[in-house]
Amino acid sequence: MRSNAFHLAWFLQGSSVQAWGERWTGNISEEWMVPDLFLELARSMDRACFDYMLLEDTSYVGEAYGNSRDIYLKYGMSVPRQDPSVVASLMIAATSRLGIVPTLATYSYPPYLVARLLGTLDQVSLGRAGWNMVTGSSDFVAMNFGRDRLPEHDTRYDMADEYIDIVTRLWDSWEPDSMIADRESGILIDPKKVHAINYEGKYYSCRGPLNSGPLPQGRAVIAQAGGSPRGRRFAAQHADTVVAHVKGVDAMKAYRDDIRRMMRELGRDPSTCKVLYLIAPILADTEEEARNRAAQRAAAAGRNLDVRLAQLAKITNIDFSSFDLDAPVGELTTNGHQQSLAEFLRKAGKRTLREAITDYTSSGLSVDLVGTPESVAAQMGEVMEEVGGDGFLFSLPNVSRRTIAEVTDGLVPALQQRGLTRKSYAHKQFRDNLLEF
Ligand SMILES: Cc1cc2nc3c(=O)[nH]c(=O)nc-3n(C[C@H](O)[C@H](O)[C@H](O)COP(=O)(O)O)c2cc1C
């Protein structure tokens, strides 16, 4: 691989109806329950040698906008959502090298269950399981799990520190050579190599050991997306890969530098965590056609301000339906996604809410990429060169067989020809491929 090679991943907006109302989506509203499209996407990514597929998830129906579920249900915003671990196992069966990263939230699964579920996924995939580690951001989700509200933002990360400690100790509760399988003595497992963890924390406790056995990777790959100061510290401590939610080359570079600095402070080698940035390239046969498509997309966005405000409301818990669209956005705070709100406010500046929301994308795209596969591949190379690494995560608002092919069969070969992304996997296991360069 060339020294400036980078990683690719995909951020799939849940196991759900994708791109409702968009063209080229076939009969997705009837066929979404059986995840053929997602499996085709996973197979295409495997062929294009992506590092991983991240399956976004939340387990509640949005209600923050206008104190109502209406807009979220009407326009299929983050709903319906299937449990990602089921779809993750189907994706594992459909692929050979791709890392599969379901989102499993600390508020909805006890740590033992997460350790066991991911341990099992790692086993059945022979070392390709990952975990998008999220702490939750809405009180509506807390109410689905028997609580009135979520704990305060930073406390959630303190709890997650403990949670992840339990999960990793459970994964470590089987020494790698604990399965002897000695036919002569008749002993399958060496009891001296399987240990209780006897964890008594402030928030969680767990006895252990795990009953599902050792993981091929030892530990599943850990992904993390929270970008507040506390979120970044958490990532620097635990993550193998970070989904950065920032716009522009300078902010991208600063984010990565920050994570790497904190990793050094914590005694970790910064090259062991890969920071990936969200993109949604608009690709076409000619530059002109691509620009036309981008203009159409921008025009459609301008007509959908309510939907955009509802998206921002969902992740910040701020009810924008009661705000004056023509007044400056002003100062806002949240117990939800702090980094996403900070990024929105930074870009809004002194503009009105109407102006700011018009060019807001909830997916937090890092750079705008519009052009032919060749020109976009060149732009991606230049951006990565400036940022210093480590790759991109596709987050398309219009996932369809057409847009998947544009990326995996149009853009990726153009990247490969430039030596910017891999043409074959060097390893069988997810983390080994992630750390290859
Ligand atoms: C790109 C991106 C993807 C995320 N995916 C999920 C998800 O699938 N499920 C979830 O509950 N939270 C998700 N989150 C929320 C984060 O895990 C985190 O809770 C949130 O960003 C707040 O963290 P912060 O305040 O530290 O920025 C995502 C955030 C970002 C930026």
The ligand as an SDF file (V2000), in Angstrom:
LIG
                    3D

 31 33  0  0  0  0  0  0  0  0999 V2000
  -21.9070   10.2010   13.1370 C   0  0  0  0  0  0  0  0  0  0  0  0
  -22.5550    9.8270   14.4010 C   0  0  0  0  0  0  0  0  0  0  0  0
  -23.1800    8.6000   14.5280 C   0  0  0  0  0  0  0  0  0  0  0  0
  -23.8440    8.2270   15.6950 C   0  0  0  0  0  0  0  0  0  0  0  0
  -24.5260    7.0530   15.7580 N   0  0  0  0  0  0  0  0  0  0  0  0
  -25.3110    6.8070   16.8380 C   0  0  0  0  0  0  0  0  0  0  0  0
  -26.1670    5.6810   16.8830 C   0  0  0  0  0  0  0  0  0  0  0  0
  -26.2320    4.8770   15.9600 O   0  0  0  0  0  0  0  0  0  0  0  0
  -26.9420    5.5030   17.9850 N   0  0  0  0  0  0  0  0  0  0  0  0
  -26.9030    6.3560   19.0600 C   0  0  0  0  0  0  0  0  0  0  0  0
  -27.6290    6.1360   20.0240 O   0  0  0  0  0  0  0  0  0  0  0  0
  -26.0880    7.4240   19.0380 N   0  0  0  0  0  0  0  0  0  0  0  0
  -25.3090    7.6720   17.9530 C   0  0  0  0  0  0  0  0  0  0  0  0
  -24.5050    8.7590   17.9320 N   0  0  0  0  0  0  0  0  0  0  0  0
  -24.4230    9.5640   19.1360 C   0  0  0  0  0  0  0  0  0  0  0  0
  -23.0610    9.4400   19.8170 C   0  0  0  0  0  0  0  0  0  0  0  0
  -22.7840    8.1350   20.1730 O   0  0  0  0  0  0  0  0  0  0  0  0
  -23.0430   10.3330   21.0430 C   0  0  0  0  0  0  0  0  0  0  0  0
  -23.9230    9.8490   22.0310 O   0  0  0  0  0  0  0  0  0  0  0  0
  -23.4760   11.7230   20.6810 C   0  0  0  0  0  0  0  0  0  0  0  0
  -22.7710   12.1640   19.5510 O   0  0  0  0  0  0  0  0  0  0  0  0
  -23.2470   12.6790   21.8240 C   0  0  0  0  0  0  0  0  0  0  0  0
  -21.9040   12.7070   22.1280 O   0  0  0  0  0  0  0  0  0  0  0  0
  -21.1470   14.0720   22.4120 P   0  0  0  0  0  0  0  0  0  0  0  0
  -22.0630   14.8980   23.2190 O   0  0  0  0  0  0  0  0  0  0  0  0
  -19.9210   13.5930   23.1270 O   0  0  0  0  0  0  0  0  0  0  0  0
  -20.8430   14.7000   21.0800 O   0  0  0  0  0  0  0  0  0  0  0  0
  -23.8400    9.1180   16.7800 C   0  0  0  0  0  0  0  0  0  0  0  0
  -23.1670   10.3410   16.6630 C   0  0  0  0  0  0  0  0  0  0  0  0
  -22.5470   10.7100   15.5030 C   0  0  0  0  0  0  0  0  0  0  0  0
  -21.8710   12.0260   15.4310 C   0  0  0  0  0  0  0  0  0  0  0  0
  1  2  1  0
  2  3  1  0
  2 30  2  0
  3  4  2  0
  4  5  1  0
  4 28  1  0
  5  6  2  0
  6  7  1  0
  6 13  1  0
  7  8  2  0
  7  9  1  0
  9 10  1  0
 10 11  2  0
 10 12  1  0
 12 13  2  0
 13 14  1  0
 14 15  1  0
 14 28  1  0
 15 16  1  0
 16 17  1  0
 16 18  1  0
 18 19  1  0
 18 20  1  0
 20 21  1  0
 20 22  1  0
 22 23  1  0
 23 24  1  0
 24 25  2  0
 24 26  1  0
 24 27  1  0
 28 29  2  0
 29 30  1  0
 30 31  1  0
M  END
$$$$
